[in-house]
């Protein structure tokens, strides 16, 4: 007996089954939704990074104040912050431009709520907040002090994204009671 092999004709060729096509579509959908979730939380992650950066810079400034035995300050505006040092020769506050403590503008539109001694402070716009010394009304004034003995003003700073009103929006809070290290926590 001879083995007979039949060639497959074009009308008998096999294609993809409906089940195989649906499986591929589901896999693509799941991967796309995971990618959107990873990208969608980007603003919250950036807010957390901004809060962490500010916390680290505050700790650096606190260490600088103790190490150099000088008084430093921090002036917040509605879009960033500037570190200041007290110049005893001029008896006034000056911008600090040392590495790591230069003026900083937020990359995101961030809303700041600064509370000192139970009072919420109104933050000035950037154009008014960081002017150089001129008349008394234009002088630089820190809201948070970092003293040479290691003390810091008791403060609570809440950071949130401007214009975002979502129930899942995270806020970041930095605070100090004046003696303890500066803490950072996420708020619902």
C-alpha positions as CSV (number, residue, x, y, z in Angstrom):
1,X,0.0,0.0,0.0
2,X,1.1,3.3,-0.8
3,X,0.7,6.2,1.4
4,X,-1.2,8.9,-0.3
5,X,-0.7,12.5,0.9
6,X,-3.4,14.9,-0.2
7,X,-2.3,18.5,-0.8
8,X,-4.4,21.0,1.0
9,X,-6.5,23.1,-1.3
10,X,-7.0,26.8,-0.8
11,X,-10.6,26.4,0.1
12,X,-9.7,24.0,3.0
13,X,-7.1,26.3,4.5
14,X,-7.5,27.1,8.2
15,X,-7.7,30.6,9.6
16,X,-8.0,32.0,13.1
17,X,-10.9,30.9,15.2
18,X,-13.2,33.4,16.9
19,X,-11.9,32.3,20.2
20,X,-8.3,33.0,19.3
21,X,-9.2,36.5,18.0
22,X,-11.1,37.3,21.2
23,X,-8.2,36.2,23.3
24,X,-5.8,38.5,21.5
25,X,-8.2,41.5,21.8
26,X,-8.6,40.8,25.6
27,X,-4.8,40.7,26.1
28,X,-4.4,44.0,24.2
29,X,-7.1,45.6,26.2
30,X,-5.7,44.5,29.5
31,X,-2.2,45.8,28.6
32,X,-3.6,49.1,27.4
33,X,-5.5,49.6,30.6
34,X,-2.4,48.9,32.7
35,X,-0.5,51.4,30.7
36,X,-3.2,54.1,31.2
37,X,-3.2,53.4,35.0
38,X,0.6,53.8,35.1
39,X,0.4,57.1,33.2
40,X,-2.7,58.4,35.0
41,X,-1.1,58.5,38.4
42,X,1.8,60.5,37.2
43,X,0.6,63.8,38.7
44,X,0.2,62.3,42.1
45,X,3.7,60.8,41.9
46,X,5.1,64.1,40.8
47,X,3.4,65.8,43.8
48,X,5.0,63.3,46.1
49,X,8.4,63.9,44.5
50,X,8.0,67.7,45.0
51,X,7.1,67.2,48.7
52,X,10.0,64.9,49.2
53,X,12.4,67.4,47.4
54,X,11.2,70.2,49.7
55,X,11.6,68.0,52.8
56,X,15.1,67.1,51.8
57,X,16.0,70.7,51.1
58,X,14.6,71.8,54.4
59,X,16.7,69.2,56.2
60,X,19.7,70.4,54.3
61,X,19.0,74.0,55.2
62,X,18.5,73.1,58.8
63,X,21.9,71.3,58.8
64,X,23.5,74.3,57.1
65,X,22.2,76.6,59.7
66,X,23.6,74.5,62.6
67,X,26.9,73.8,60.9
68,X,27.6,77.4,59.9
69,X,25.9,78.9,63.0
70,X,23.7,81.2,61.0
71,X,20.0,81.8,60.8
72,X,18.2,80.8,57.6
73,X,14.6,81.3,56.5
74,X,12.2,80.0,53.9
75,X,9.9,82.3,51.9
76,X,7.0,80.6,50.1
77,X,5.2,82.1,47.1
78,X,2.2,80.7,45.3
79,X,4.5,78.9,42.8
80,X,7.7,78.0,44.6
81,X,10.0,78.9,47.5
82,X,13.3,80.7,48.2
83,X,15.8,80.1,51.0
84,X,17.1,83.2,52.7
85,X,19.9,84.0,55.1
86,X,20.1,86.8,57.6
87,X,22.9,89.2,56.6
88,X,24.1,90.9,59.8
89,X,26.1,93.6,58.0
90,X,23.0,94.8,56.3
91,X,20.6,93.7,59.1
92,X,18.3,92.2,56.5
93,X,17.3,89.0,54.7
94,X,19.1,88.1,51.5
95,X,18.5,85.3,48.9
96,X,20.6,82.2,49.5
97,X,22.2,80.9,46.4
98,X,24.3,78.0,47.7
99,X,24.1,74.7,46.0
100,X,21.0,72.8,46.9
101,X,19.3,75.9,48.4
102,X,18.7,78.0,45.3
103,X,15.2,79.4,44.6
104,X,12.9,76.8,43.3
105,X,9.8,76.9,41.1
106,X,7.4,74.0,41.1
107,X,7.1,72.0,37.9
108,X,3.4,71.4,38.5
109,X,0.6,73.9,39.3
110,X,0.7,73.2,43.1
111,X,-1.6,74.8,45.7
112,X,0.2,75.5,49.0
113,X,-1.5,76.0,52.3
114,X,0.9,77.3,55.0
115,X,-0.2,77.3,58.6
116,X,1.9,78.9,61.3
117,X,0.7,78.9,64.9
118,X,-2.8,78.0,63.9
119,X,-3.1,80.8,61.3
120,X,-3.2,80.2,57.6
121,X,-0.9,82.6,55.7
122,X,-1.8,84.2,52.4
123,X,1.1,83.5,50.0
124,X,2.3,86.2,47.6
125,X,2.5,85.7,43.9
126,X,6.0,84.9,42.6
127,X,6.5,88.3,41.1
128,X,6.0,90.0,44.5
129,X,7.5,87.3,46.7
130,X,11.1,87.3,45.7
131,X,12.1,90.9,45.0
132,X,15.5,92.1,45.9
133,X,15.9,94.6,48.7
134,X,14.4,98.0,48.1
135,X,12.0,99.9,50.2
136,X,10.7,98.4,53.4
137,X,7.6,97.2,51.8
138,X,9.6,95.1,49.3
139,X,12.0,93.4,51.7
140,X,12.3,89.7,51.7
141,X,10.6,88.1,54.8
142,X,10.8,84.4,55.6
143,X,7.7,82.6,56.8
144,X,9.7,79.6,58.3
145,X,12.8,80.2,60.3
146,X,15.7,77.7,60.6
147,X,17.8,78.8,63.5
148,X,21.5,78.1,64.3
149,X,20.6,76.1,67.4
150,X,18.7,73.6,65.2
151,X,15.2,74.8,66.0
152,X,12.7,75.5,63.2
153,X,9.4,77.4,63.1
154,X,6.4,75.2,63.9
155,X,4.6,74.9,60.6
156,X,2.2,72.8,58.6
157,X,2.4,72.9,54.8
158,X,-0.2,71.1,52.7
159,X,0.5,70.6,49.0
160,X,-2.1,69.7,46.5
161,X,-2.6,69.9,42.8
162,X,-4.3,73.1,41.6
163,X,-7.6,72.6,39.8
164,X,-7.9,68.9,40.5
165,X,-11.0,68.0,42.4
166,X,-11.0,64.2,42.5
167,X,-11.9,62.1,45.5
168,X,-8.8,60.0,45.0
169,X,-6.5,63.0,44.9
170,X,-3.6,62.7,47.3
171,X,-2.3,65.6,49.2
172,X,1.2,65.9,50.8
173,X,1.8,67.5,54.1
174,X,5.1,68.6,55.6
175,X,5.2,69.7,59.3
176,X,7.3,70.3,62.3
177,X,6.5,71.2,65.9
178,X,9.7,73.2,66.1
179,X,11.9,70.6,67.7
180,X,11.2,67.3,66.0
181,X,12.5,66.5,62.5
182,X,10.4,67.6,59.5
183,X,7.9,64.9,58.7
184,X,6.1,64.2,55.5
185,X,2.9,62.3,55.0
186,X,0.3,61.6,52.4
187,X,-3.2,62.8,53.1
188,X,-6.4,61.5,51.5
